[in-house]
């Protein structure tokens, strides 16, 4: 009985030592990314270049310039639409068809960049992350865009609006190579059916 506390202490110590795992390859990669960030810092120029491409896309869509949009998109573009489709990636022709549909059915298409807060709009374009630590990155490759699209339905002349979030990736040639967006597709139809 006198050895019982010592046995429990030794058992607890053994469990702690046994549960300690060596650093994983993923942890080592994250540590390397953090060291690179600290040594080199984020590449703000690359981020600004990608933001310019994203803003070009937004302006061309607002201007209903399908020809220039076609030029801005890579021929190998991967596109994930806002409506659920089993998470299947589509291509350039599918995105252009979707954009053409908006150009045909809406006028005065406009975008207000920013995250809607109680009394203001916060920055609407982001990239990189600090959290979660396992995926922390200073890479400006995936550009996150937040904002609100508005327009006028051509046939009914009803105004519509939709909050929008998108992720875009551009290549070194300045073309969008991957695009996924999220918004309430059915919310537009609901706004048009409201009396």
N, C-alpha and C positions, 0 to 999 in steps of 0.2 A: 503494500500500500504506500510505503514511503517513496518508492520509486515511480509511482504513478504520475506526479506532476513533471518529473524529469522526462519520462517516456513521452508524455503529451507534447512537451516542449520540443523534444528531438523529432517527433513525428511532424509537428507543425513546420519546423525548420526544413525538414526533408521535402515536404509538400511545396513550400515556397521555392526551394532550389529547383525542384523538378518542373514546376510550372513556368519558370523563367525560360522564355524561348529566345533563340538567337535571332538577330536582326534578319528580316526577310529581304529578298531581292527588291520588293516593292518599297520597303522602308529605305533601302540604300539608294534607290532611284530618287525618291522624294528628297532625301538629304542632299543628293548631288544637285537637284534642281534648286534647292534653297541656297546652297553654296554658290551656284552660278548666278542666281539673282543677286546675292549679296556682293559678289565680285564684279559683275557686269551691270547689274541693274536692269530694269525692264526696258524693252526696246520701244520707246515712245514714238519714234519716227515710223516704225513698221505699223504700229497701232494707228497712227494718223493716216497712213496710206490706205489701210483697210477701211477706216471710217469714211474716207473720201469715196471709195468704191461703193460702200453701202449707201451713202447719201446720193450718189449718182443714180443708183437703182431707184431710190425713193423719188427723186426728181423726175426721172424718165417715166416712171409709172404715173406720177401726178400729171405730167405733160402728155400722157397717152402716146408715147413715142415707142411703138413696138419694134420698129427697125433698130433703133439704138439699144433697146433692151436686148434684142437678139444678139447684138454685137458684144454686150456686156457679159452675157452668160456663156460659160464654157460649153462646147459641144458634148462633153461628157458629164454635164451637170447631173447631180443626184438631188432629187426634190421630194420632200415629204410634205404633203398638203395638210391644211388645218383640220379637215374632217378625217375621222378615223377610217383607214382603209386596210386594216390588218398590219399596219406598220410596213407597208411595201414602199420601196423607193421608186419614184417615177423619174422621168427624164426632162430634158430641156423643152421638148415639144409640149409636154403636159403643163409645165409652168407657163409657157407662152400662151397656150390655149386659155388657161385660167385668167391670165392678165388681160387677154383680148376680150374675154367675157365681161370683165369689169369695165373696160373701155367702151364696149358696145352699150352696156346697160346703165352706165353712170357718167355724169359730167361733174365738173368742178371738184375733181378728186384732189384731196389735200391731206397732208400728213403733219401732225403736231408731235414733235419729238419730245419725249419725257415721260417719266413715271408720275402718275397723278397722286399727289399727296393732299392733305387736308386743305392747305392754303397756297400751294405752289406746284410747280412741276420740277421734279428732280432730273438729273442727267439721264438721258435716254439711251446712251450707247456705252457699252461696257465690254471688257474682255479680261481674261485672266481671273485668278481667284486665289484666295488665301485658305479657304475652307472647302472641303475637308482636307486635312493635312496630307492624307494619302494621295490626293489628286491636285494639290496646290500647283499653280502654274503662273508664270508671268508671260506666257506666250500670247501674242495678239492674234492667233490664228482663228479662233472662233469669236466672232463679233456678235454680241447680244444687243438687240434693238428693242426698245420699248416706246410705245407711243399710241396715238389715236388717229385712225383714218376717218375722214368724213367725205361726203359727196352728196350729189343730188341724183335720185333715180330718174332717168331720162323720161320714161313713160308717164309716171305719176307726178313727177316734180317734187316728190317727198324728200326731205333731207334725211340722211342716215349717218350713223357714226358707229365705230367699233374699236374697242381697245385691241391692241395688237402687240404680240411678242414674236420675235424671229431670231434665228441663229443663221449666220452666213459665214461662209469660208471663201476666201479668194486666193488665187494662185499668184505666183510671182509675175505673171503676165497681166495682172489686173482684171482677171475674169472671175466671176463667181462660179465656184465649182461644187458647192453644196449649199442647200437652202432648205430650211424647215421653218414653218410658221404656225402660230397658234392664235386662234380667235374664234369667237362664237359665230360660226357660219350661219346657223339658224336664226341668230339674233337679227341679222339683216332682213331676212324674210319676215320676222315678227314685226320689225319696225315698218315695213312696207304694208303689212296687212292691218296695222292699227288704224282705227278710225278716229 
